[in-house]
């Protein structure tokens, strides 16, 4: 089916308006030395039902109707944006594996993940899960999402804040990114379980399991959970050698002609493997990024390694110009703060999440021997939920696990906690002291 000239024109206008709004918001926040992702979301928020839809509903419906070509076209671009975000996040996850004091990282990661998640699970009984669950949500899936929302930390937002503030070279940044790496891995594995539970309880069965027919909800749930965990178990250790073997193959004309195209093709292939297994595509995207980045970093040939660096830069530039801003602006476009924001629940959840996460991180840092100032800075920085918090919201909403009310709460929570971390780190002293450097040198020598 081809588009008419009028349909194509309407779609292009919607894309252009949304893209300009996203970049304008991102630029404003970048100038303020705040996470640009927040500005991109707010750009979409201004064009959605919260602002434009309230002030000029006819214009909002004309630009972004709920039916027809526009929602389909924008939906495809935003899904590609999510996949590219996860692909590049996989690359960034690998880059965050920096050496630092192991005791601090382990203590902060364990306390900052286990305690908030446990508190979230313990608190969920105070909430009517039916008020915030989607059509495929259950009490168990709601509890898991509730707990993850309290515990999650963002690598992309934190690393971007550190980069903008010229802090990436500090020991503080290495601790933060190492802890965030461990927490994000646990997040995605738990999210795989949630989506497996949701898929098992839904009426639609897709992927490999559909070839065998439905064998009852219990068996279906077990299959989708097992398939998700098996996908992680296989491609986490084997993705890197698989990518390396494919990249070095003499039959791989695509790598020789365009390394950028080969990495995109590898991404699409892992996404297709997920589709075949019935696993959510975001896991294929992030493991494709981890595998490709790991193989590129270990490439012994200097020329090929430089080409890989250029390929990643090209992917990042184009994705950050088009797909990823459209994804985040699309998140803002979905937000309806007028009709889908439960204010009292949001305030309670915000207080619970921030207090529990910050106190648990502070406790872990102090138990590891960190000074009070560093413990407080770690507590604020690791409270930022950013991209992973937003991905948690969008993926579980699209899977029918949560409804728009909880989606709104999770997105606003991610925005506010990232904003708080950015403002705090602007004025906090997190530079390395001589004592810090000496202590880390001793710790590294002992570890060696």
N, C-alpha and C positions, 0 to 999 in steps of 0.2 A: 504494500500500500504506500503510495507516494503522497506527500503533503502538498496541499494547494499553496499558491503564493501567499494568500492571506494567512493561512495557518502557520506557514514558515515565518512570515513577518512577525506575527504575534509572539511566537516562541522566541525569536531572536531578540525582540524588544524586551521580553521578560528576562532573558538571560543577561542582556546588557545592563538593565536597570539593577538587577540583583548583584551583578558583579561589581558595578560601580559603587553601590552602597556598601558592599563588603570591603572593598579596598579603601574606600573613604573612611569607614569606621576603623579599619586596621591601621591606616596612616595616622589618624588622630591619636590612637592609643600608643602607637610606636613613638610618636613625638613626645608623649607623656611618659615614655619609658615604662609602659605597661604592656602586658601580653596582647599582641595584635589580634589574637583569636577572639578576645572579648569584644573588640570593636567590630569584627566581622559578624559575630552573632548579633550584636546590637544593630548593625546595618540591616540584617534581615528582619529583626524585631520591629523596626520602624515601618517596614513595608507590609507587615503581617496584620493579623486581626487585632493585635494589641493597640496599634497606633493608627496606621492608614485605614485599616478595616473599621475602626471606630469613628474616625473623622470623615472619611470619604469612602464608604463601603462600595460604591459603584466603581470607583477607580481601582480599589483593591481587587475586586472581583474581575474587572476587565484585564488587569495585569496578570493576576494569579488565580484563574478560575479553578474550581474543584473537579471539573470534568473536561474532557477533550484532549488536545495534543499537548498543551502547556504542562499540566501536571505529570504527564508521562515523560516528556522530554526532560524536564527539570529533575524528575525522579531518577532517570538514568544517569544524568550528569552528577547528581549528588551521590548516587551509589558508587560511581567511579571515584568520586572524591573521597569517600570513606575507604575504599580499597587502596587508593594511593596514599592516604594518610597512614593506614596500617602498614603498608609496604615500607614507607619511609621511616615509620616509627620502629619497625624491625631493624632497619639500618642504624637508627639512633640508639636503640637498646644495646646493640653490639658495641657502639662507640662509647657507651657509658660504663663499660666494664674496665674500670681503672683501679689501679692498685691503691690501697689505703689501709688504715688500721682495721684488721679483720674483726677484732673484738667489738669495736664501736658499731660497725656495719651490721654484724649479726645481732647484737643486743637491740639496736634500734629497729631493725627489720622485724625481729620476732615480737618485741613488745608493741611496736607501732602497727602491726598487722593483726596479731592474735587477739590482743585486748580489745581494740575497736570492733573487730568482727564479732567477738564473743558478746560484747556489750550490745551491739546491734541485734544479734539473735535473741538475747535476753529481753530486749526492750520491745521486740516486735509484737509480743502478746498484748501490749497496751493499745495496739492499733487494729482497727477493723480492716483486715486485708482485702475484703471484698470491695471496699471503697476505692482501692488503688490498684487492684489487679485487672489485667486485661482478660479477653475471652479465653486464653489458654493458660492463664495464671492460676496458681494454687497457693495454699498457705505456705508450702515449702519453698516454692520459687520466689514468692514475695519476701519471705524471710531472708533468703540468700541474697537477693538484690538489695534489700534493706541493709544487710550487714556489709556487703561490698561497698555500697554507697558511703558508709561511714568510714571504711578502712582504706579506700583506694587513694593512691598518690599518682601524680602526673609526671612522666619523664619529659614529654615534649614541651610543656609549658615551663617547667622548672628549668630545663636546659636553655630555653629561649630567654628567660629572665636572667639567668647567670651570664649568658652570652652578651646581652644588652648592657649588663652592669659590669662586664669585664671581670667576672668571678670564676670562670671555668678553670683557671689554672690553680685555684686554691684548694687546700685540703678539705675545706668545708664543702665545696662543690663536689669533690670526689666522693665524700661520704654520702651526701644527699642523693647523687645519681646512682651510686651502688645500691643504696637502700631501695630507691624507687624501682630499680631494675628487678630486684627480688620480689617486691610487692606486685609489680605488673605481671610477672610470670604467673604468680598465684591467682591474680585476678582473671587472667584469660583462661586458665584451667577451670576455675570455678564457674566462669561464664559459660564454658562449654558444657558443664554439667547442667546449668540452668536451662540452656537452650535444648539440651537433650530431653530434660524433663518436660519442657513445654511442647516439644515436637511429639513426644510420646502421648501427651494428653490431647493433642489436636486431632481434628478429623482428617486432615490431609497428610498423606504419607508420600514422601518423594525420595529419589535416590535409589541406592542399591536395595534397601529394604522393601521398596514398592514391588520389586521383581518377585519377592516371595509371598506377596499378599499380606494382609493384616492378620496377625496372630494374637490379637488381644492387646490392650493398652499396656499391660505389664511388660510383655516381650518387646513391644515397640519402644517403650521408654528405655529398657535395658540396652537395646540395640543402639539407639542414638547417643546415649551416654558413652557406651563402649567405643563406638566409632569415633566420637570426638576425642576421647582420651587416647585411643590407639593412634589417631592421626598425630597428636602431639608426641606420643612416645616414639613414633617412627621418624617423623620429619625433624624433630628437634635435634637428635644426634646425626641423622643421615642426610639432612637437607644440604649441608655444606659440601660433603664429598660428592653428592649427586650433581649439584650445580657446578662444582669444579670439573668433574669428569665431562659434563656436557659442554662447558665453556672451552675446554682444551681439545675436544674432539675435532679431528680433521674434517669431519663431515658437517661441522657447524659453520656454514657459510654466513649465518645471521650474525654471529659474534664477530666475525672478521669484517663484515660489511657495516654493521651498526651495533656496537655493544649496548647502546640504549634500547634498541628494539629487542635484543635478546633478553634483557632483564625484564622488559615488559611482557614478553612471551612466557618467560618462566613464571612470572606472577600469574598470568592468566591460566597457565596449565595447572598450577596448584589450586587456584580457585575452582577450576573445573573438576579436579580430583575431589574437592570438598563437595561440590554439587552432586557428583556421582555417589559419594558416600552418604549424602544427606546431612553433611556438616555445614555449619554457617560459614560463608565465604570469608569472613574477616579473619578467621584463623589461618586460612591458606595464604592470605595477604601478608600477615605479620610473620609467619614462618618463612615465606618466600623472601622477605626482606632480611631476616636474620641469616638465612642460608646464603643468599647472594652476597651480602656484606661480609660474612665470615670468610667465604671463599676468596673474595676480592682482596681482603686484608692479608690473607696468607699466600697470595700469588707471588711466586719467587721472581718472575720476569718483571723487571722494572717498567718496561714499555707497556706491557699488558696492564700492570697495576695503574699506571697513569691514565690509560684509556678508560679503565673502570671508574677512576675518580671523576673523569670528565663526564662519563655516562650518568653517574649518580647526581652530579651537579645539574646536568641537563634535565633529568627527571624531576629534581627538586624545584628548579626554576619554573618549569612549565606547570607542574602540579600546584605550586604555590601561587601561580598567576591565574589559573583557571579552576581546576577541579576542587582543591581543598577550600579556597574561599567560598565557592558555591555550596560546598557541603555545610560549612559552618553557618553561612547566611541562611541556608535552608533550615537549619536547626532553629535559628531565630524566627524564620518565617512560620514555623510550626507552633511557636509559643503563643498561647492565648492567655495572657495574664489576667484578662477581664473575667473569663469564664472558667478557667482551669487552673487557678492558683488557690489552694487551700491555705490561707495565710497562717492560721494558728498551727496547722500541722507543719508547714514549712519552717516557722520560727522554732518550733520544738525540735524538728529534725536538724536544723542548722546548729542550734545550741548543742544538741547531743553529739553531732558529728565533729564539730570543732573542738569542743571540750575533751571528748574522749580521745580523739586522735592526737591532739596537742599534748595532753597530760601523759599519754602512754609513750609517745616519742621522747618527751622530756625525761620520763622515768628511765627508759632504756639508755639514754645518753648519760644520765647521771650514774647509773649502775656500771656503765662502761668506763667511768672515770673522767668524763668530759666536764669542763668547768661550767658553771651556771649560765654564763653568757652564751656559750656555744650550744648548750642544751636548749635554751629558749629559741635561738635562731633556727635550730634544726626542727623544733616543734612547729614553728610558724611556716617554714619552707615546705615541710612534708605534709602540711595540711592542705596544700593546693591540689585540687582534683583535676582540673583542666580537661585535656583531651580524653583520657581514659574514662573520666566520669561522664563526659558527654557521649562517648561511644557506648558506654554501659546503658545510658538512657535511650539512645536511638535504636540500638540493636534489640533491646528487650521490648521497646514499644512496637517495633516492626514485627517482632515474633509473637506479639499478643500477650506477653508476660505481664506488662504493666499497662495502665491507661494513661491518658493525657495529663491527668492531675499529678501523678507521681513522676511522669516524664518532665513536667514543668519544674517540679521541686528539685529533681536531680540536676537539671541543666542550670538553674539559678544557683544552686549550691556550688556547682563547679565554677561558675563565673565569679561568685563572690569570694570563694576561698582562694582562687588564683589572683584576684585583685588584691586581697589582703596580703598574700605572700609577696607580690610585686612591690607594694607600698612599703612593707616592712623592710625588705632587703635593700631598698633604695637608701635607707637611712641607718641600717644596722652595720656594725663593724664586724665583718667576717673574714678579714684579711688574716693571712698566716702570721703568727708570732714566731719568734725564734724558738720559744719553748715547744710550740706545736710542731715545727719542722724537726727539731731534735728528737722529740718523742716519736714522731712517725718514722724517722730514720732508724731509731733503735728497734721499733716494732717490725719494720720491714726486714732488718738484719736478722732478728730472732726468727721471723717466719721463714727466711731463706735458709 
